[in-house]
Amino acid sequence: MNAELGFCRKVLSVLEEMGISFEHMPSGIDTMSIILAEDAIKGREKTVLSRIRKAVEPDVCELEHGISLLAVVGRGMRRTRGTAARIFAALAHARINVKMIDQGSSELNIIIGLLDGDFEEAVRRIYDMFVNSTLTESGE
């Protein structure tokens, strides 16, 4: 992926041509993930994958259903050490598997991809880690 000029643009062009907008697009050195609303692609999954394969010939191109995005946001995250560790410790203790992690350069949020069925429990656990434990520590 990183060796081919225009790789991401070509993939996004496929979505644009099909009138599909994306929710989120984390990427790495040699990987690219595109998070789409299920309604946006429903019934067109095979066509989208086929067109992407034709446009860029990726090593792997697969679709995974049932992923939710959870954004942990806070101005204090940038200056606070251990924020990510606390988030992932809370999820690990709840036995929630993380499918995707993305933190922007602003360090104001961390976006986590997880299974739909784990979403509400993940929100509770992270809230407990940052809000309820803070209240308890301050004596409130």
N, CA, C and O atoms as CSV, one atom per row, in Angstrom:
chain,resi,resn,atom,element,x,y,z
A,1,MET,N,N,0.817,-1.189,0.000
A,1,MET,CA,C,0.000,0.000,0.000
A,1,MET,C,C,0.866,1.259,0.000
A,1,MET,O,O,0.627,2.175,-0.788
A,2,ASN,N,N,1.867,1.310,0.878
A,2,ASN,CA,C,2.668,2.532,0.985
A,2,ASN,C,C,3.585,2.732,-0.218
A,2,ASN,O,O,4.122,3.824,-0.400
A,3,ALA,N,N,3.775,1.704,-1.041
A,3,ALA,CA,C,4.642,1.823,-2.217
A,3,ALA,C,C,3.873,2.305,-3.450
A,3,ALA,O,O,4.482,2.758,-4.419
A,4,GLU,N,N,2.549,2.212,-3.422
A,4,GLU,CA,C,1.758,2.585,-4.596
A,4,GLU,C,C,1.228,4.014,-4.463
A,4,GLU,O,O,0.477,4.329,-3.540
A,5,LEU,N,N,1.621,4.843,-5.375
A,5,LEU,CA,C,1.184,6.227,-5.393
A,5,LEU,C,C,-0.327,6.303,-5.641
A,5,LEU,O,O,-0.832,5.725,-6.603
A,6,GLY,N,N,-1.034,7.013,-4.778
A,6,GLY,CA,C,-2.471,7.215,-4.959
A,6,GLY,C,C,-3.359,6.095,-4.454
A,6,GLY,O,O,-4.551,6.069,-4.761
A,7,PHE,N,N,-2.803,5.172,-3.688
A,7,PHE,CA,C,-3.564,4.012,-3.211
A,7,PHE,C,C,-4.850,4.438,-2.494
A,7,PHE,O,O,-5.942,4.004,-2.859
A,8,CYS,N,N,-4.714,5.277,-1.487
A,8,CYS,CA,C,-5.891,5.697,-0.703
A,8,CYS,C,C,-6.889,6.462,-1.562
A,8,CYS,O,O,-8.098,6.251,-1.457
A,9,ARG,N,N,-6.382,7.347,-2.409
A,9,ARG,CA,C,-7.261,8.114,-3.287
A,9,ARG,C,C,-8.074,7.199,-4.199
A,9,ARG,O,O,-9.258,7.440,-4.432
A,10,LYS,N,N,-7.440,6.155,-4.711
A,10,LYS,CA,C,-8.132,5.221,-5.597
A,10,LYS,C,C,-9.242,4.481,-4.847
A,10,LYS,O,O,-10.342,4.304,-5.371
A,11,VAL,N,N,-8.945,4.055,-3.623
A,11,VAL,CA,C,-9.958,3.360,-2.818
A,11,VAL,C,C,-11.123,4.299,-2.526
A,11,VAL,O,O,-12.285,3.923,-2.682
A,12,LEU,N,N,-10.811,5.512,-2.104
A,12,LEU,CA,C,-11.871,6.474,-1.798
A,12,LEU,C,C,-12.650,6.871,-3.042
A,12,LEU,O,O,-13.833,7.197,-2.951
A,13,SER,N,N,-12.005,6.849,-4.202
A,13,SER,CA,C,-12.709,7.143,-5.458
A,13,SER,C,C,-13.784,6.107,-5.738
A,13,SER,O,O,-14.855,6.440,-6.245
A,14,VAL,N,N,-13.504,4.855,-5.412
A,14,VAL,CA,C,-14.511,3.799,-5.585
A,14,VAL,C,C,-15.744,4.127,-4.747
A,14,VAL,O,O,-16.875,4.036,-5.225
A,15,LEU,N,N,-15.513,4.509,-3.495
A,15,LEU,CA,C,-16.639,4.853,-2.625
A,15,LEU,C,C,-17.381,6.081,-3.155
A,15,LEU,O,O,-18.611,6.122,-3.151
A,16,GLU,N,N,-16.633,7.066,-3.605
A,16,GLU,CA,C,-17.248,8.288,-4.140
A,16,GLU,C,C,-18.112,7.974,-5.359
A,16,GLU,O,O,-19.241,8.454,-5.458
A,17,GLU,N,N,-17.594,7.180,-6.274
A,17,GLU,CA,C,-18.339,6.805,-7.479
A,17,GLU,C,C,-19.632,6.076,-7.136
A,17,GLU,O,O,-20.618,6.174,-7.866
A,18,MET,N,N,-19.625,5.343,-6.023
A,18,MET,CA,C,-20.815,4.593,-5.615
A,18,MET,C,C,-21.712,5.399,-4.671
A,18,MET,O,O,-22.744,4.902,-4.221
A,19,GLY,N,N,-21.322,6.639,-4.372
A,19,GLY,CA,C,-22.127,7.492,-3.505
A,19,GLY,C,C,-22.116,7.064,-2.045
A,19,GLY,O,O,-23.103,7.239,-1.331
A,20,ILE,N,N,-20.996,6.503,-1.608
A,20,ILE,CA,C,-20.867,6.012,-0.235
A,20,ILE,C,C,-19.887,6.897,0.523
A,20,ILE,O,O,-18.736,7.046,0.114
A,21,SER,N,N,-20.339,7.483,1.625
A,21,SER,CA,C,-19.418,8.251,2.459
A,21,SER,C,C,-18.952,7.361,3.608
A,21,SER,O,O,-19.635,6.409,3.986
A,22,PHE,N,N,-17.798,7.680,4.149
A,22,PHE,CA,C,-17.266,6.854,5.223
A,22,PHE,C,C,-17.356,7.578,6.550
A,22,PHE,O,O,-17.406,8.807,6.600
A,23,GLU,N,N,-17.377,6.794,7.637
A,23,GLU,CA,C,-17.471,7.324,8.990
A,23,GLU,C,C,-16.094,7.654,9.563
A,23,GLU,O,O,-15.914,8.664,10.245
A,24,HIS,N,N,-15.128,6.785,9.273
A,24,HIS,CA,C,-13.801,6.921,9.861
A,24,HIS,C,C,-12.813,6.144,9.004
A,24,HIS,O,O,-13.175,5.145,8.383
A,25,MET,N,N,-11.543,6.609,8.969
A,25,MET,CA,C,-10.557,5.927,8.150
A,25,MET,C,C,-9.188,5.911,8.824
A,25,MET,O,O,-8.314,6.701,8.467
A,26,PRO,N,N,-8.994,5.026,9.790
A,26,PRO,CA,C,-7.663,4.887,10.378
A,26,PRO,C,C,-6.761,4.110,9.421
A,26,PRO,O,O,-7.224,3.231,8.694
A,27,SER,N,N,-5.488,4.436,9.428
A,27,SER,CA,C,-4.571,3.696,8.570
A,27,SER,C,C,-3.220,3.575,9.260
A,27,SER,O,O,-2.916,4.299,10.208
A,28,GLY,N,N,-2.428,2.651,8.766
A,28,GLY,CA,C,-1.095,2.435,9.285
A,28,GLY,C,C,-0.109,2.479,8.144
A,28,GLY,O,O,-0.437,2.953,7.056
A,29,ILE,N,N,1.079,1.998,8.375
A,29,ILE,CA,C,2.114,2.018,7.342
A,29,ILE,C,C,1.689,1.208,6.125
A,29,ILE,O,O,1.877,1.635,4.986
A,30,ASP,N,N,1.122,0.051,6.373
A,30,ASP,CA,C,0.746,-0.803,5.251
A,30,ASP,C,C,-0.677,-1.348,5.366
A,30,ASP,O,O,-1.007,-2.379,4.782
A,31,THR,N,N,-1.509,-0.642,6.125
A,31,THR,CA,C,-2.905,-1.053,6.246
A,31,THR,C,C,-3.822,0.161,6.132
A,31,THR,O,O,-3.431,1.290,6.429
A,32,MET,N,N,-5.021,-0.096,5.707
A,32,MET,CA,C,-6.031,0.946,5.596
A,32,MET,C,C,-7.360,0.320,5.983
A,32,MET,O,O,-7.746,-0.722,5.455
A,33,SER,N,N,-8.041,0.954,6.892
A,33,SER,CA,C,-9.371,0.499,7.290
A,33,SER,C,C,-10.353,1.612,6.974
A,33,SER,O,O,-10.045,2.793,7.135
A,34,ILE,N,N,-11.514,1.231,6.532
A,34,ILE,CA,C,-12.549,2.226,6.264
A,34,ILE,C,C,-13.800,1.776,6.999
A,34,ILE,O,O,-14.319,0.684,6.765
A,35,ILE,N,N,-14.271,2.627,7.884
A,35,ILE,CA,C,-15.470,2.323,8.650
A,35,ILE,C,C,-16.645,2.985,7.941
A,35,ILE,O,O,-16.663,4.198,7.733
A,36,LEU,N,N,-17.629,2.157,7.573
A,36,LEU,CA,C,-18.817,2.632,6.866
A,36,LEU,C,C,-20.057,2.333,7.696
A,36,LEU,O,O,-20.090,1.352,8.440
A,37,ALA,N,N,-21.062,3.164,7.573
A,37,ALA,CA,C,-22.358,2.846,8.177
A,37,ALA,C,C,-22.917,1.644,7.430
A,37,ALA,O,O,-22.860,1.591,6.201
A,38,GLU,N,N,-23.452,0.686,8.164
A,38,GLU,CA,C,-23.941,-0.530,7.519
A,38,GLU,C,C,-25.014,-0.245,6.479
A,38,GLU,O,O,-25.065,-0.904,5.440
A,39,ASP,N,N,-25.862,0.724,6.751
A,39,ASP,CA,C,-26.920,1.078,5.790
A,39,ASP,C,C,-26.345,1.591,4.473
A,39,ASP,O,O,-26.956,1.404,3.421
A,40,ALA,N,N,-25.190,2.228,4.517
A,40,ALA,CA,C,-24.594,2.824,3.327
A,40,ALA,C,C,-24.112,1.779,2.324
A,40,ALA,O,O,-24.037,2.056,1.127
A,41,ILE,N,N,-23.790,0.591,2.801
A,41,ILE,CA,C,-23.192,-0.430,1.935
A,41,ILE,C,C,-24.104,-1.657,1.763
A,41,ILE,O,O,-23.846,-2.518,0.922
A,42,LYS,N,N,-25.146,-1.721,2.555
A,42,LYS,CA,C,-26.035,-2.894,2.554
A,42,LYS,C,C,-26.510,-3.248,1.132
A,42,LYS,O,O,-27.034,-2.410,0.399
A,43,GLY,N,N,-26.306,-4.512,0.783
A,43,GLY,CA,C,-26.711,-5.006,-0.527
A,43,GLY,C,C,-25.690,-4.737,-1.630
A,43,GLY,O,O,-25.847,-5.214,-2.754
A,44,ARG,N,N,-24.646,-3.972,-1.310
A,44,ARG,CA,C,-23.631,-3.631,-2.314
A,44,ARG,C,C,-22.236,-4.087,-1.891
A,44,ARG,O,O,-21.238,-3.689,-2.490
A,45,GLU,N,N,-22.175,-4.917,-0.863
A,45,GLU,CA,C,-20.886,-5.331,-0.322
A,45,GLU,C,C,-19.970,-5.946,-1.368
A,45,GLU,O,O,-18.810,-5.550,-1.485
A,46,LYS,N,N,-20.476,-6.907,-2.125
A,46,LYS,CA,C,-19.649,-7.611,-3.113
A,46,LYS,C,C,-19.177,-6.667,-4.205
A,46,LYS,O,O,-18.038,-6.764,-4.661
A,47,THR,N,N,-20.035,-5.761,-4.625
A,47,THR,CA,C,-19.663,-4.802,-5.669
A,47,THR,C,C,-18.564,-3.869,-5.175
A,47,THR,O,O,-17.596,-3.617,-5.893
A,48,VAL,N,N,-18.704,-3.355,-3.957
A,48,VAL,CA,C,-17.689,-2.460,-3.393
A,48,VAL,C,C,-16.347,-3.175,-3.305
A,48,VAL,O,O,-15.330,-2.643,-3.750
A,49,LEU,N,N,-16.337,-4.368,-2.739
A,49,LEU,CA,C,-15.085,-5.117,-2.603
A,49,LEU,C,C,-14.463,-5.418,-3.967
A,49,LEU,O,O,-13.249,-5.303,-4.135
A,50,SER,N,N,-15.281,-5.797,-4.927
A,50,SER,CA,C,-14.801,-6.105,-6.265
A,50,SER,C,C,-14.167,-4.876,-6.922
A,50,SER,O,O,-13.106,-4.973,-7.538
A,51,ARG,N,N,-14.815,-3.736,-6.788
A,51,ARG,CA,C,-14.274,-2.510,-7.389
A,51,ARG,C,C,-12.984,-2.062,-6.704
A,51,ARG,O,O,-12.069,-1.572,-7.366
A,52,ILE,N,N,-12.907,-2.222,-5.409
A,52,ILE,CA,C,-11.668,-1.875,-4.703
A,52,ILE,C,C,-10.545,-2.807,-5.140
A,52,ILE,O,O,-9.428,-2.361,-5.402
A,53,ARG,N,N,-10.840,-4.093,-5.216
A,53,ARG,CA,C,-9.813,-5.053,-5.659
A,53,ARG,C,C,-9.317,-4.720,-7.062
A,53,ARG,O,O,-8.122,-4.815,-7.341
A,54,LYS,N,N,-10.227,-4.333,-7.935
A,54,LYS,CA,C,-9.862,-3.986,-9.306
A,54,LYS,C,C,-9.030,-2.696,-9.340
A,54,LYS,O,O,-8.084,-2.590,-10.121
A,55,ALA,N,N,-9.374,-1.729,-8.507
A,55,ALA,CA,C,-8.703,-0.422,-8.526
A,55,ALA,C,C,-7.285,-0.467,-7.978
A,55,ALA,O,O,-6.408,0.226,-8.493
A,56,VAL,N,N,-7.039,-1.271,-6.940
A,56,VAL,CA,C,-5.728,-1.213,-6.277
A,56,VAL,C,C,-5.039,-2.556,-6.065
A,56,VAL,O,O,-3.887,-2.586,-5.631
A,57,GLU,N,N,-5.704,-3.656,-6.355
A,57,GLU,CA,C,-5.136,-4.992,-6.178
A,57,GLU,C,C,-4.464,-5.158,-4.815
A,57,GLU,O,O,-3.265,-5.431,-4.749
A,58,PRO,N,N,-5.220,-4.997,-3.732
A,58,PRO,CA,C,-4.630,-5.131,-2.391
A,58,PRO,C,C,-4.282,-6.590,-2.074
A,58,PRO,O,O,-4.836,-7.516,-2.667
A,59,ASP,N,N,-3.361,-6.774,-1.135
A,59,ASP,CA,C,-3.020,-8.130,-0.696
A,59,ASP,C,C,-4.235,-8.783,-0.055
A,59,ASP,O,O,-4.528,-9.952,-0.308
A,60,VAL,N,N,-4.938,-8.025,0.772
A,60,VAL,CA,C,-6.128,-8.515,1.475
A,60,VAL,C,C,-7.186,-7.420,1.424
A,60,VAL,O,O,-6.888,-6.239,1.602
A,61,CYS,N,N,-8.408,-7.829,1.182
A,61,CYS,CA,C,-9.526,-6.883,1.185
A,61,CYS,C,C,-10.722,-7.639,1.751
A,61,CYS,O,O,-11.254,-8.544,1.107
A,62,GLU,N,N,-11.135,-7.270,2.943
A,62,GLU,CA,C,-12.227,-7.995,3.579
A,62,GLU,C,C,-13.181,-7.035,4.264
A,62,GLU,O,O,-12.853,-5.876,4.520
A,63,LEU,N,N,-14.354,-7.539,4.551
A,63,LEU,CA,C,-15.414,-6.756,5.159
A,63,LEU,C,C,-15.798,-7.403,6.483
A,63,LEU,O,O,-15.955,-8.621,6.566
A,64,GLU,N,N,-15.947,-6.590,7.504
A,64,GLU,CA,C,-16.352,-7.098,8.808
A,64,GLU,C,C,-17.567,-6.301,9.276
A,64,GLU,O,O,-17.545,-5.070,9.301
A,65,HIS,N,N,-18.608,-7.010,9.641
A,65,HIS,CA,C,-19.849,-6.379,10.110
A,65,HIS,C,C,-19.865,-6.300,11.638
A,65,HIS,O,O,-19.118,-7.004,12.318
A,66,GLY,N,N,-20.724,-5.436,12.158
A,66,GLY,CA,C,-20.984,-5.410,13.590
A,66,GLY,C,C,-19.935,-4.708,14.419
A,66,GLY,O,O,-19.694,-5.090,15.564
A,67,ILE,N,N,-19.300,-3.679,13.857
A,67,ILE,CA,C,-18.279,-2.924,14.589
A,67,ILE,C,C,-18.868,-1.569,14.993
A,67,ILE,O,O,-19.482,-0.879,14.179
A,68,SER,N,N,-18.674,-1.207,16.243
A,68,SER,CA,C,-19.071,0.109,16.746
A,68,SER,C,C,-17.824,0.936,17.012
A,68,SER,O,O,-16.762,0.396,17.324
A,69,LEU,N,N,-17.962,2.244,16.885
A,69,LEU,CA,C,-16.877,3.155,17.227
A,69,LEU,C,C,-17.214,3.861,18.520
A,69,LEU,O,O,-18.327,4.355,18.700
A,70,LEU,N,N,-16.254,3.905,19.414
A,70,LEU,CA,C,-16.411,4.597,20.683
A,70,LEU,C,C,-15.289,5.638,20.758
A,70,LEU,O,O,-14.113,5.297,20.633
A,71,ALA,N,N,-15.653,6.894,20.960
A,71,ALA,CA,C,-14.647,7.952,21.055
A,71,ALA,C,C,-14.531,8.405,22.502
A,71,ALA,O,O,-15.519,8.800,23.121
A,72,VAL,N,N,-13.329,8.346,23.028
A,72,VAL,CA,C,-13.037,8.874,24.358
A,72,VAL,C,C,-12.392,10.232,24.098
A,72,VAL,O,O,-11.340,10.321,23.466
A,73,VAL,N,N,-13.039,11.291,24.597
A,73,VAL,CA,C,-12.633,12.651,24.258
A,73,VAL,C,C,-12.400,13.460,25.527
A,73,VAL,O,O,-13.148,13.344,26.498
A,74,GLY,N,N,-11.353,14.281,25.505
A,74,GLY,CA,C,-11.117,15.164,26.639
A,74,GLY,C,C,-9.928,16.076,26.418
A,74,GLY,O,O,-8.884,15.641,25.933
A,75,ARG,N,N,-10.086,17.334,26.770
A,75,ARG,CA,C,-8.989,18.297,26.608
A,75,ARG,C,C,-7.768,17.908,27.445
A,75,ARG,O,O,-6.632,18.141,27.033
A,76,GLY,N,N,-8.000,17.326,28.602
A,76,GLY,CA,C,-6.897,16.969,29.487
A,76,GLY,C,C,-6.091,15.769,29.035
A,76,GLY,O,O,-5.032,15.495,29.599
A,77,MET,N,N,-6.563,15.052,28.037
A,77,MET,CA,C,-5.863,13.848,27.579
A,77,MET,C,C,-4.459,14.167,27.075
A,77,MET,O,O,-3.543,13.360,27.235
A,78,ARG,N,N,-4.293,15.304,26.487
A,78,ARG,CA,C,-3.012,15.669,25.871
A,78,ARG,C,C,-1.891,15.782,26.902
A,78,ARG,O,O,-0.739,15.457,26.614
A,79,ARG,N,N,-2.227,16.233,28.075
A,79,ARG,CA,C,-1.211,16.464,29.093
A,79,ARG,C,C,-1.183,15.388,30.177
A,79,ARG,O,O,-0.377,15.475,31.104
A,80,THR,N,N,-2.034,14.392,30.081
A,80,THR,CA,C,-2.138,13.395,31.142
A,80,THR,C,C,-1.516,12.072,30.698
A,80,THR,O,O,-1.973,11.446,29.742
A,81,ARG,N,N,-0.487,11.669,31.395
A,81,ARG,CA,C,0.142,10.383,31.091
A,81,ARG,C,C,-0.768,9.247,31.536
A,81,ARG,O,O,-1.452,9.345,32.555
A,82,GLY,N,N,-0.767,8.178,30.768
A,82,GLY,CA,C,-1.472,6.973,31.179
A,82,GLY,C,C,-2.937,6.904,30.800
A,82,GLY,O,O,-3.623,5.954,31.178
A,83,THR,N,N,-3.436,7.890,30.059
A,83,THR,CA,C,-4.855,7.879,29.686
A,83,THR,C,C,-5.193,6.636,28.864
A,83,THR,O,O,-6.154,5.928,29.165
A,84,ALA,N,N,-4.407,6.379,27.841
A,84,ALA,CA,C,-4.663,5.210,26.994
A,84,ALA,C,C,-4.557,3.922,27.805
A,84,ALA,O,O,-5.353,3.001,27.622
A,85,ALA,N,N,-3.580,3.860,28.695
A,85,ALA,CA,C,-3.418,2.668,29.534
A,85,ALA,C,C,-4.658,2.431,30.387
A,85,ALA,O,O,-5.099,1.291,30.535
A,86,ARG,N,N,-5.219,3.489,30.945
A,86,ARG,CA,C,-6.427,3.356,31.772
A,86,ARG,C,C,-7.621,2.897,30.935
A,86,ARG,O,O,-8.413,2.066,31.376
A,87,ILE,N,N,-7.743,3.442,29.731
A,87,ILE,CA,C,-8.850,3.040,28.845
A,87,ILE,C,C,-8.764,1.553,28.550
A,87,ILE,O,O,-9.736,0.817,28.721
A,88,PHE,N,N,-7.588,1.116,28.104
A,88,PHE,CA,C,-7.446,-0.278,27.685
A,88,PHE,C,C,-7.418,-1.242,28.860
A,88,PHE,O,O,-7.781,-2.408,28.704
A,89,ALA,N,N,-6.998,-0.787,30.024
A,89,ALA,CA,C,-7.085,-1.623,31.228
A,89,ALA,C,C,-8.549,-1.852,31.582
A,89,ALA,O,O,-8.938,-2.969,31.921
A,90,ALA,N,N,-9.365,-0.799,31.505
A,90,ALA,CA,C,-10.794,-0.937,31.806
A,90,ALA,C,C,-11.448,-1.927,30.850
A,90,ALA,O,O,-12.262,-2.751,31.268
A,91,LEU,N,N,-11.099,-1.850,29.582
A,91,LEU,CA,C,-11.674,-2.778,28.596
A,91,LEU,C,C,-11.155,-4.196,28.798
A,91,LEU,O,O,-11.916,-5.157,28.681
A,92,ALA,N,N,-9.876,-4.333,29.099
A,92,ALA,CA,C,-9.302,-5.661,29.316
A,92,ALA,C,C,-9.933,-6.339,30.525
A,92,ALA,O,O,-10.241,-7.530,30.477
A,93,HIS,N,N,-10.128,-5.591,31.608
A,93,HIS,CA,C,-10.753,-6.165,32.802
A,93,HIS,C,C,-12.185,-6.601,32.532
A,93,HIS,O,O,-12.685,-7.528,33.168
A,94,ALA,N,N,-12.844,-5.936,31.592
A,94,ALA,CA,C,-14.210,-6.318,31.211
A,94,ALA,C,C,-14.214,-7.399,30.128
A,94,ALA,O,O,-15.275,-7.816,29.665
A,95,ARG,N,N,-13.019,-7.849,29.727
A,95,ARG,CA,C,-12.865,-8.878,28.695
A,95,ARG,C,C,-13.469,-8.433,27.358
A,95,ARG,O,O,-14.086,-9.221,26.641
A,96,ILE,N,N,-13.273,-7.149,27.047
A,96,ILE,CA,C,-13.762,-6.575,25.794
A,96,ILE,C,C,-12.586,-6.495,24.827
A,96,ILE,O,O,-11.560,-5.885,25.128
A,97,ASN,N,N,-12.748,-7.112,23.672
A,97,ASN,CA,C,-11.711,-7.129,22.664
A,97,ASN,C,C,-11.753,-5.846,21.836
A,97,ASN,O,O,-12.820,-5.421,21.392
A,98,VAL,N,N,-10.611,-5.245,21.636
A,98,VAL,CA,C,-10.490,-4.037,20.825
A,98,VAL,C,C,-10.142,-4.455,19.397
A,98,VAL,O,O,-9.164,-5.168,19.173
A,99,LYS,N,N,-10.945,-4.010,18.443
A,99,LYS,CA,C,-10.736,-4.355,17.040
A,99,LYS,C,C,-9.907,-3.308,16.300
A,99,LYS,O,O,-9.248,-3.624,15.310
A,100,MET,N,N,-9.937,-2.058,16.779
A,100,MET,CA,C,-9.262,-0.967,16.103
A,100,MET,C,C,-8.978,0.146,17.105
A,100,MET,O,O,-9.786,0.407,17.997
A,101,ILE,N,N,-7.826,0.802,16.954
A,101,ILE,CA,C,-7.438,1.925,17.809
A,101,ILE,C,C,-6.959,3.053,16.904
A,101,ILE,O,O,-6.216,2.817,15.951
A,102,ASP,N,N,-7.385,4.276,17.201
A,102,ASP,CA,C,-6.897,5.424,16.448
A,102,ASP,C,C,-6.829,6.629,17.370
A,102,ASP,O,O,-7.804,6.965,18.041
A,103,GLN,N,N,-5.677,7.273,17.399
A,103,GLN,CA,C,-5.537,8.518,18.148
A,103,GLN,C,C,-4.946,9.547,17.212
A,103,GLN,O,O,-3.881,9.334,16.632
A,104,GLY,N,N,-5.633,10.656,17.065
A,104,GLY,CA,C,-5.145,11.717,16.200
A,104,GLY,C,C,-3.971,12.449,16.819
A,104,GLY,O,O,-3.695,12.309,18.010
A,105,SER,N,N,-3.286,13.226,16.004
A,105,SER,CA,C,-2.110,13.958,16.476
A,105,SER,C,C,-2.469,15.031,17.500
A,105,SER,O,O,-1.600,15.480,18.246
A,106,SER,N,N,-3.730,15.448,17.549
A,106,SER,CA,C,-4.149,16.450,18.538
A,106,SER,C,C,-4.161,15.869,19.946
A,106,SER,O,O,-4.124,16.612,20.927
A,107,GLU,N,N,-4.213,14.537,20.051
A,107,GLU,CA,C,-4.276,13.826,21.326
A,107,GLU,C,C,-5.491,14.228,22.166
A,107,GLU,O,O,-5.466,14.125,23.392
A,108,LEU,N,N,-6.544,14.682,21.503
A,108,LEU,CA,C,-7.761,15.066,22.219
A,108,LEU,C,C,-8.780,13.938,22.273
A,108,LEU,O,O,-9.778,14.033,22.987
A,109,ASN,N,N,-8.532,12.873,21.522
A,109,ASN,CA,C,-9.455,11.744,21.558
A,109,ASN,C,C,-8.750,10.459,21.162
A,109,ASN,O,O,-7.713,10.466,20.498
A,110,ILE,N,N,-9.341,9.375,21.584
A,110,ILE,CA,C,-8.932,8.045,21.159
A,110,ILE,C,C,-10.198,7.366,20.677
A,110,ILE,O,O,-11.188,7.285,21.405
A,111,ILE,N,N,-10.161,6.877,19.446
A,111,ILE,CA,C,-11.316,6.195,18.875
A,111,ILE,C,C,-11.025,4.705,18.885
A,111,ILE,O,O,-9.968,4.251,18.446
A,112,ILE,N,N,-11.994,3.958,19.399
A,112,ILE,CA,C,-11.837,2.516,19.574
A,112,ILE,C,C,-12.931,1.810,18.787
A,112,ILE,O,O,-14.106,2.166,18.884
A,113,GLY,N,N,-12.543,0.821,18.018
A,113,GLY,CA,C,-13.497,-0.037,17.321
A,113,GLY,C,C,-13.668,-1.310,18.119
A,113,GLY,O,O,-12.689,-1.948,18.506
A,114,LEU,N,N,-14.925,-1.681,18.365
A,114,LEU,CA,C,-15.219,-2.910,19.109
A,114,LEU,C,C,-16.521,-3.499,18.605
A,114,LEU,O,O,-17.259,-2.853,17.862
A,115,LEU,N,N,-16.798,-4.713,19.008
A,115,LEU,CA,C,-18.025,-5.371,18.558
A,115,LEU,C,C,-19.249,-4.640,19.091
A,115,LEU,O,O,-19.247,-4.142,20.217
A,116,ASP,N,N,-20.291,-4.580,18.273
A,116,ASP,CA,C,-21.528,-3.901,18.668
A,116,ASP,C,C,-22.013,-4.339,20.045
A,116,ASP,O,O,-22.435,-3.511,20.852
A,117,GLY,N,N,-21.952,-5.631,20.308
A,117,GLY,CA,C,-22.448,-6.177,21.565
A,117,GLY,C,C,-21.664,-5.744,22.794
A,117,GLY,O,O,-22.153,-5.871,23.916
A,118,ASP,N,N,-20.460,-5.237,22.596
A,118,ASP,CA,C,-19.618,-4.788,23.708
A,118,ASP,C,C,-19.713,-3.285,23.958
A,118,ASP,O,O,-19.157,-2.781,24.934
A,119,PHE,N,N,-20.410,-2.573,23.084
A,119,PHE,CA,C,-20.394,-1.111,23.131
A,119,PHE,C,C,-20.870,-0.541,24.468
A,119,PHE,O,O,-20.153,0.241,25.093
A,120,GLU,N,N,-22.061,-0.918,24.911
A,120,GLU,CA,C,-22.611,-0.337,26.145
A,120,GLU,C,C,-21.755,-0.657,27.364
A,120,GLU,O,O,-21.545,0.206,28.217
A,121,GLU,N,N,-21.262,-1.881,27.455
A,121,GLU,CA,C,-20.401,-2.257,28.579
A,121,GLU,C,C,-19.088,-1.476,28.525
A,121,GLU,O,O,-18.566,-1.071,29.564
A,122,ALA,N,N,-18.558,-1.264,27.340
A,122,ALA,CA,C,-17.321,-0.492,27.198
A,122,ALA,C,C,-17.525,0.943,27.675
A,122,ALA,O,O,-16.670,1.496,28.367
A,123,VAL,N,N,-18.643,1.540,27.309
A,123,VAL,CA,C,-18.935,2.909,27.756
A,123,VAL,C,C,-19.014,2.952,29.280
A,123,VAL,O,O,-18.448,3.845,29.912
A,124,ARG,N,N,-19.719,1.981,29.869
A,124,ARG,CA,C,-19.834,1.926,31.339
A,124,ARG,C,C,-18.466,1.792,32.001
A,124,ARG,O,O,-18.158,2.503,32.957
A,125,ARG,N,N,-17.660,0.889,31.492
A,125,ARG,CA,C,-16.351,0.627,32.102
A,125,ARG,C,C,-15.407,1.829,31.994
A,125,ARG,O,O,-14.688,2.146,32.941
A,126,ILE,N,N,-15.415,2.484,30.850
A,126,ILE,CA,C,-14.556,3.658,30.687
A,126,ILE,C,C,-15.067,4.807,31.550
A,126,ILE,O,O,-14.278,5.530,32.159
A,127,TYR,N,N,-16.371,4.973,31.601
A,127,TYR,CA,C,-16.968,6.006,32.464
A,127,TYR,C,C,-16.584,5.743,33.923
A,127,TYR,O,O,-16.180,6.657,34.642
A,128,ASP,N,N,-16.714,4.499,34.341
A,128,ASP,CA,C,-16.328,4.140,35.714
A,128,ASP,C,C,-14.855,4.455,35.968
A,128,ASP,O,O,-14.504,4.973,37.028
A,129,MET,N,N,-14.004,4.148,35.010
A,129,MET,CA,C,-12.567,4.359,35.173
A,129,MET,C,C,-12.233,5.840,35.329
A,129,MET,O,O,-11.380,6.194,36.142
A,130,PHE,N,N,-12.883,6.699,34.572
A,130,PHE,CA,C,-12.511,8.112,34.579
A,130,PHE,C,C,-13.397,8.993,35.443
A,130,PHE,O,O,-12.914,9.974,36.010
A,131,VAL,N,N,-14.667,8.674,35.560
A,131,VAL,CA,C,-15.575,9.545,36.306
A,131,VAL,C,C,-15.796,9.019,37.714
A,131,VAL,O,O,-15.540,9.725,38.689
A,132,ASN,N,N,-16.265,7.796,37.828
A,132,ASN,CA,C,-16.560,7.263,39.163
A,132,ASN,C,C,-15.307,7.104,40.016
A,132,ASN,O,O,-15.347,7.370,41.217
A,133,SER,N,N,-14.186,6.671,39.416
A,133,SER,CA,C,-12.966,6.526,40.216
A,133,SER,C,C,-12.423,7.888,40.634
A,133,SER,O,O,-11.837,8.008,41.709
A,134,THR,N,N,-12.605,8.908,39.813
A,134,THR,CA,C,-12.176,10.267,40.158
A,134,THR,C,C,-13.000,10.813,41.300
A,134,THR,O,O,-12.469,11.458,42.204
A,135,LEU,N,N,-14.320,10.552,41.266
A,135,LEU,CA,C,-15.196,11.003,42.341
A,135,LEU,C,C,-14.832,10.315,43.650
A,135,LEU,O,O,-14.811,10.951,44.704
A,136,THR,N,N,-14.544,9.011,43.587
A,136,THR,CA,C,-14.180,8.244,44.753
A,136,THR,C,C,-12.850,8.726,45.333
A,136,THR,O,O,-12.708,8.881,46.546
A,137,GLU,N,N,-11.873,8.961,44.443
A,137,GLU,CA,C,-10.554,9.415,44.888
A,137,GLU,C,C,-10.612,10.784,45.541
A,137,GLU,O,O,-9.843,11.063,46.461
A,138,SER,N,N,-11.530,11.659,45.072
A,138,SER,CA,C,-11.601,13.013,45.653
A,138,SER,C,C,-12.501,13.062,46.871
A,138,SER,O,O,-12.671,14.118,47.479
A,139,GLY,N,N,-13.079,11.924,47.231
A,139,GLY,CA,C,-13.898,11.832,48.436
A,139,GLY,C,C,-15.356,12.220,48.250
A,139,GLY,O,O,-16.082,12.383,49.231
A,140,GLU,N,N,-15.793,12.370,47.009
A,140,GLU,CA,C,-17.198,12.742,46.763
A,140,GLU,C,C,-18.064,11.527,46.661
A,140,GLU,O,O,-19.272,11.645,46.457
